[in-house]
Amino acid sequence: MRAVLQRVSTGRVSVAGTVIGSIGVGYVILLGIHHADTTQEIDWLIQKVTTLRVFADADNRFNRSLQDVNGAVLLISQFTLYADCRRGRRPDFREAATPKQAQTLYDYALSQFQAAGIHVESGEFGAHMHVELANDGPVTLVLEKSFSEPREEAPC
């Protein structure tokens, strides 16, 4: 699982010109699901994202979590995070989960954020989306977790 986490003051996602999700302070998360991922990786992500301290305290230090600031999450499925661009001119997406598997884990992630008491909005799985955000800081982090067999990384 790969997640690009962006701390934002606002974020929104549109499909066909219609806004389908928007948040204020929180994270826009682009989530890539690997074909070997299970709910275990998603559970790790939820715990990490909700408690990671990257919001400023009164002394302007990274000392507050998403929960501390009552922040929200805008979760966007992004299979292209598993693009392998080492050969040729066209990315290879073999490492990405199948759409059925990815949607199951994506839906699970949405439900687990809600269960953790986090307001979560989402994009539309499989749709062509436009994502807008005001990256606060800017703060952008890449989270990656795999409980399966080690695999060779192949970023673009």
N, C-alpha and C positions, 0 to 999 in steps of 0.2 A: 504494500500500500504506500502510495506517495500522496502527500498533501502539501499544497502550497497555501500557506496561511498568511493572510494580509490583514494587519490591524487597520481598521477603517473608522472614519467618522460617519460615513454613509456608504451604502452599497445597494445596487438594485440590478435586477435581471429582467430582460424583456424577450418575448417571443412574438414574432410577426408584429412588432410595434406596440405590443401591449405589455405593460409592466406586470409580471406575475409574482415577484417577490422583492421586498425591500427591507432594509434595516438601517438603524442609526449606528451608534457606537457598537463595535464588536469586531468580528472577523468575517471576511469573505474567504471561503475555503474552496480551492479547486482540488477535487478528490479523484485520484487515479487508482483503480483497483486492479491488482495483479491476478493472473489466472489461478495462483495458488493461495490467494487470500481467503480467510474465513472470518467469522464474527470475532475471533480473538484479536485480530488486527484492528478491527473497528472499535472494540471495547478499549483497547490501548489508546487509540486516537481520542475517543471521547474523554477519557480520564486526563490525558495530556493537555488537550485543548482547553478544557474547563478550568484547569488549575495552573497552567503556564502563566508566569508572572511577567507580562510585558506591557502592562498599563501603568502609567505614571502615578506615583503617590504625591503628597504635598511637597516633597523635596525634589520632584521631577525625576525620581529613580524608578526603574522597572521593579515595582514591588506589589502590584495589584493584578489579580487574575480576572478572567472574564466574569466569573461569579461575583467577585468583589465589586465590579463596576456595573453589575446587572446588564451586561452586554448581550448581544444577539449574534447569531450565526446565519450567514447566507451560504448554503452548501450547493456547490455546482459540480456535477459529475464531469470528469475530464479524462477520457481514455487516452488522449494524446500525451499525457504525462509519461506513458510507457512507450513512446516512440523511440525506435532505434534508428539513428541516422548515420551509422558508421559506414554503410555501403550504399552506393548509388545515390540517386537524387530523390527517391521516394521513401518516406519513413516506413519502417516495418513495425507493426503493432501486435506481433505474435505474443508478446509478454502480457498484454492487456487481457483482462477477463472477458469472457463472452458477454454479450449484452444481457442475457438472462441472468447470469451469475452476478454481473456488476449491478444490475438494477435491484436484485434481492439484497445485496450488501449495502447499496446506497439507501434503500428504504429502511434497512435496519439502522443505519447511522442516523437517519432523521428521527426515528423513534427513540433511539438511545439519547440523543441530545434533548428531546422533549422529556424523557424520563429523568434526566439529570436536572430538570428545571430551567433549561436554556430555551429562550425563544428562538426558534429556527424557521427560516424561510428557505425555499429551494427554487432551483431552476426546474426545467422540464426535461426529464431524462431522455436522451436521444435527439432532442430538438436542436435546431440551429438557434443559438441564443446570443444576445448582446448583453455583456456584463459591464456595468459602470461602477466605479468606486472612487472614493477619495481616500487614498492610502495615507494613514496618519503616521507621520514620522519622517520618512517612510519606514515602516517595519514590515519586513517580509521574511518568513521563515519556511524552510522546507523540512517536513517531518516524513520520516520513512521508517516502516517497521515491517518485518517479515518473520513469522514464527516457523515458516516452512524451511526447506533445504536452502542453504546459501545459493545465491544466484549472481551471475556476473552483471554488473551494472552497465548500462549502455545509454547514457544521456546523449542528447543531440549536441 
